[in-house]
Amino acid sequence: MAKSPAHLNLDGYTDLPPGKVASIVTYLEMRERPRLSRLPKPKGLSLVRIKGDVERYRALFNRIGAPWLWFGRAVIPDEELLAILTDPKIEAYVLTDGTTDLGLLELDFRPKAEAELAYFGLVPEAIGQGAGRYMMNEAIRRAYTKDIKRFFVHTCTLDSPSALPFYIRSGFTPYKRAVEIADDPRLSGFLPLEVGPLVPIIGKPKTKKARPAARL
């Protein structure tokens, strides 16, 4: 007899089957443009918009997200990612020093009169040098060049612990919390087994063929 699906216990613990990962998601929003601090642009860095460069996007996404087990873009096929990156209402930027990509900023203007900060992050070696504040100021400025009534973002426990307080300091206000449960992308073959060291692997890799991690 098949086991009935597990239900979330709102007053205690909920066991997850092997092969699953869970995170707490916090949703944040800003309803008006905050006053931005005037900081000098980090020397030698610039934001470059990319359209359709799936390989470049995946490589940067993987470098940023590897410590935290980011997988939102890793588990979708190239065709779907290409459609996102070429959508005229999506603006994806890389922060670069001209040689190396150091940060990712992605704005989604598809919701009516709203903008989502879909992805935002830096590679580990670029953290703590002012690049994050520069990117956030640019994210807010570019979002509000459009006629929007709300700018929103979400972060989760599969992210840097500094992400949530950084968003709050930037002017976002938390308004909702959720639990996200998903297949462990390492066991499905979408990410290498060694990424996300803070999230132990519980389960065995699937034997079915998946998109090679080398394409990320």
C-alpha positions in Angstrom: 0.0 0.0 0.0 1.4 3.4 -1.0 2.2 5.8 1.8 0.0 8.9 2.1 1.9 12.1 1.3 3.4 14.0 4.3 1.6 17.1 5.6 3.3 20.1 7.0 3.0 20.2 10.8 2.4 23.8 11.7 3.2 23.2 15.3 6.3 21.0 15.2 8.5 19.1 12.9 7.7 17.6 9.5 9.9 14.7 8.2 11.1 14.9 4.6 11.8 11.8 2.6 15.4 11.2 1.3 16.2 13.2 -1.8 14.3 16.3 -0.7 15.5 19.7 0.5 13.5 22.4 2.3 14.0 26.1 2.9 12.1 28.9 4.6 11.3 31.7 2.1 10.8 35.3 3.1 9.0 37.6 0.7 9.8 41.3 0.7 8.5 44.4 -1.1 8.9 48.2 -1.4 6.0 50.4 -2.3 7.9 53.5 -3.0 11.4 54.3 -4.1 13.8 54.8 -1.2 16.4 57.5 -1.1 19.6 56.0 -2.4 22.9 56.6 -0.8 25.4 58.4 -3.0 28.3 56.0 -3.2 31.2 56.0 -5.7 31.0 53.4 -8.3 33.5 50.6 -7.6 36.6 51.2 -9.6 36.8 49.1 -12.8 33.4 47.5 -12.4 30.4 47.9 -14.7 27.0 46.3 -15.3 26.6 44.7 -18.7 23.3 43.5 -20.0 23.2 40.1 -21.5 20.6 38.7 -23.8 20.5 35.1 -24.9 23.9 34.1 -23.6 22.8 31.0 -21.7 26.3 29.6 -21.2 27.6 32.8 -19.6 24.5 33.1 -17.4 24.7 29.5 -16.2 28.4 29.8 -15.4 27.9 32.9 -13.3 24.8 31.5 -11.6 26.6 28.4 -10.6 29.6 30.3 -9.2 27.4 32.6 -7.1 25.0 29.9 -5.9 27.4 27.0 -5.4 28.0 27.7 -1.6 24.2 28.0 -1.0 22.7 25.4 -3.3 20.9 27.8 -5.6 19.0 25.7 -8.2 16.2 27.7 -9.6 17.9 28.3 -13.0 19.9 25.1 -12.9 17.0 22.7 -13.2 15.4 24.3 -16.3 16.4 23.4 -19.8 18.5 25.7 -22.0 15.4 26.5 -24.2 13.5 27.8 -21.3 16.3 29.8 -19.9 17.0 31.2 -23.4 13.3 32.3 -23.6 13.7 34.1 -20.3 16.9 35.9 -21.2 15.5 37.1 -24.6 12.1 38.2 -23.2 11.9 42.0 -23.7 10.5 42.4 -20.2 13.5 40.7 -18.5 16.7 42.6 -17.9 19.6 40.4 -16.9 23.0 42.1 -16.1 26.4 40.8 -15.1 28.7 42.8 -12.9 32.2 42.6 -14.6 35.6 44.0 -14.2 36.2 43.5 -17.9 37.8 40.1 -17.5 35.7 38.2 -14.9 32.0 38.2 -14.2 31.5 38.9 -10.5 27.8 39.5 -10.0 24.3 38.8 -11.3 21.3 41.2 -11.3 18.1 40.1 -13.0 14.9 42.3 -13.1 11.6 40.9 -14.2 9.0 43.5 -15.4 6.4 40.9 -16.6 4.0 41.5 -13.6 1.7 44.5 -14.4 2.9 47.7 -12.8 5.5 45.7 -10.8 9.1 44.6 -10.9 10.7 41.6 -9.4 14.3 41.4 -8.3 14.5 37.8 -9.7 18.1 37.1 -9.0 20.8 39.1 -7.2 24.2 37.9 -6.0 28.0 38.1 -6.0 30.7 35.5 -6.4 32.3 34.8 -3.0 35.5 36.7 -3.8 33.6 39.9 -4.6 31.7 40.1 -1.3 32.5 42.8 1.2 34.0 45.3 -1.3 31.0 47.6 -1.9 29.9 45.9 -5.1 26.7 44.6 -3.5 25.6 48.1 -2.5 26.4 49.4 -5.9 24.4 46.6 -7.6 21.4 47.2 -5.3 21.3 50.9 -5.9 21.4 50.2 -9.6 18.6 47.6 -9.2 16.4 50.1 -7.5 17.2 52.9 -9.9 16.6 50.7 -13.0 13.4 49.2 -11.6 12.0 52.7 -10.9 12.7 53.9 -14.4 9.5 52.0 -15.3 6.1 53.0 -14.0 5.8 50.5 -11.2 3.8 50.5 -8.0 5.8 47.7 -6.3 9.3 46.3 -6.3 9.6 42.9 -4.7 12.0 40.1 -4.0 12.2 36.9 -2.0 15.1 35.2 -0.3 15.4 31.9 1.5 17.6 29.9 3.9 19.4 28.5 0.8 21.1 31.8 0.6 23.7 33.8 2.4 22.6 34.7 6.0 23.4 38.3 5.1 20.9 38.5 2.3 17.8 39.1 4.3 19.2 41.9 6.5 20.8 43.5 3.4 17.4 43.6 1.6 15.8 45.1 4.6 18.5 47.8 4.9 18.0 48.5 1.2 14.3 49.5 1.8 12.4 46.2 1.3 9.8 45.2 3.9 9.1 41.5 4.7 5.4 40.6 4.3 5.1 36.8 3.9 6.9 33.6 4.8 6.6 30.1 3.2 8.2 26.7 3.2 9.6 25.4 -0.1 10.3 21.7 -0.6 12.0 20.5 -3.7 14.0 17.6 -5.1 17.7 17.9 -4.2 19.2 19.1 -7.5 22.5 17.3 -6.7 20.8 13.9 -6.6 19.0 14.6 -9.8 22.2 15.4 -11.6 21.6 19.1 -12.2 24.3 20.2 -9.8 27.6 18.6 -8.7 27.5 16.6 -5.5 30.0 18.9 -3.8 28.0 22.2 -4.0 25.9 23.4 -1.1 28.1 22.1 1.6 25.8 23.6 4.3 23.0 21.4 3.1 23.9 17.7 3.7 22.9 15.2 1.0 20.4 12.7 2.3 19.6 10.1 -0.3 21.2 8.5 -3.3 21.8 9.9 -6.8 19.2 8.9 -9.3 20.4 6.5 -12.0 18.4 8.2 -14.8 20.4 10.4 -17.2 20.1 14.1 -16.4 21.4 17.2 -18.1 25.2 17.2 -17.3 26.3 19.5 -14.6 29.2 20.7 -16.8 26.7 22.7 -18.8 25.8 24.9 -15.9 
